[in-house]
């Protein structure tokens, strides 16, 4: 079967520029590379054919000969013809050596500076020619990085602590990994645990495990940055007369907070240093206590009389001038 015209092989016009020739070859090399099509003899034949075409058309002198004499210019052992070229793709030397002219395969299969190279063939470089005579064998390859999600209690996220996550490996084995959660961790935080990803190849280092955190809500604490907030109910007499009330902290230790006489619902008191713990270079956050006055629901007639007397004695117009 007669050899096809090299311009037809690459799918380009006879006046194609050097860049157009290179671009067409790269597209075919990626499409028909033997590592992408293992055992496909037709694809390997097309890969070799594209290599032969590029060997000639990428060289100005060879292209000139081909344009003038066609394939005859390289028959009978012509010194300027393509070297044994397409007989065995894996036996070729490194880029820049005989047979590659000045083609750098890292541009095709590693992404590199070529935006069309992508990252699809990055792995192929590691095993290019592996197991074939003359090819470069793959070296040790670092393990794959893994991703996981983990829900942690509010107190653990704020105060810091340890929790565990269960992983199922590719071989089906189960593993429990302990995660150290630093103080002040927020939902969406990503924690990297080195060496707990996929195992490395041929003794290479293992990949990393990245865990994305979701923090549970707390039944009565809320968080704003490094500060915590808690609502504390107080009685009517405590609000009017003043009092000292015990307030819980996230660490489990209660603190006594003075309630000023004449306190209204919504008044906010600050307890310094009882929020998110300090961590360099950030100081500890504060705990804000929001007081909520609770009035009795069931009041008998005597109680109502006392309230009326109190209202007459201390008249209030809380909405006057408000709107």
C-alpha angles and dihedrals in degrees: 000000000000117000115259122246108271092228088054091048092057093037095236137126122257091250094053117143124239090257092052090050092051093046093050091049093049091053092052093042091055092045099048104028110140092232089058093046105035112192093005104129093183092055091047090051091052090048091053091045091052090049092053091049092049092046089061105034095045090058112075095211095046091046090053090052091047092049089053104038105013118212090339089076089071103037126108094033097303107192092224096049125104112287118246079298108153099034095093123001095197095054094064119111128245120292112294092028127107114308097021096070099197099328115135110204091197085073090059104038106029105048090240115156093327110095089200092057091071117178096281096105099038090106093049092066089061092059101027105147094354111166093011126106114269096003126126111259123224118258128213112307125211116243123263119269113240132211127211139164126226134187114214132187117261093244093051092051094048101039099029127238145141131290135165137240128197119225130193111210125214090259090056095254119141123230134180116213123194113225121203108213113202120221114272096029113165132201107275094033114138119216120197119209109193120225097010097102127085118328118262123248120250094358097315120144119279121251124253131260116228115197122196111210129222115188121215119232118252121232093236112359122081128185134224110180106302094341127090128208131203131178114226121192118221131185126250093252091049089053094048100038101029126241147185114254132187114238124193121232126209090249089062097250118119122226126200114236123193114230111208118230112261095031117167129207112277096031110144125219125191125224106190122225097009097106127076109346120254117266125176120306096004122080122226117280125236135248115234117204114204111199119219117193112219118199124200115264097205115054123165125219094269090053091050090052090053091050091050090050090049091050091050091048095047108026115194134194100187095167097047111123091359096115 
